[in-house]
Amino acid sequence: MYSEKTVRTESVYEGSIIHVEKLTVELPNGKTATRDIVRHKGASAVVPVTPEGDFLLVRQYRKPNEMVSIEIPAGKLDAGEDPESCAIRELEEETGFRAATLEKLFSMQSTPGFSDEIIHVFLATNLLPGNPDPDEDEFVSAFPVPFPEALSMIRDGRITDGKSIAGLYAALDRMGLLKLAGSGR
Ligand SMILES: [Mg+2]
């Protein structure tokens, strides 16, 4: 009863990363409305934990908000690529490390209001040296951040990327480092 029936689909823009559509939908009350939708093939993101017990974060310039953003390593799924393989590949490309242990944390909708993008988030531990190999148009640098400092960076606004905020908290939770009253941990 909460569904919206698509009456008309108009392709507005076909880019290399996104496809924008304008949909006309029929609402439950019979009226029509338009929906602008950004189609995206999905991505994987990784929370890497070093043997020293730090997070490995990456710094890169993000054009939409004209800022240097501190994030967990991440990247788009290649055609036909499964999320786990993408996570392993992106981690090595952006940080130069491979993960001996990779665990799925969660999948999230980045912006359900106007995009179908799903981001699959993993925890990577037991890191081994590999080969950094960023994309040609990608300038990223990785650096270690102690767990408490990462939370401070979220609190004071140095980390504002949604997948990174969710991923870092979920990683701490998976490692048993988040304590909720009554959770029994
Ligand atoms: Mg990336």
Residues whose N, C-alpha, C, O or C-beta is under 5 A from the ligand:
A	BS01	MG	A74 G75
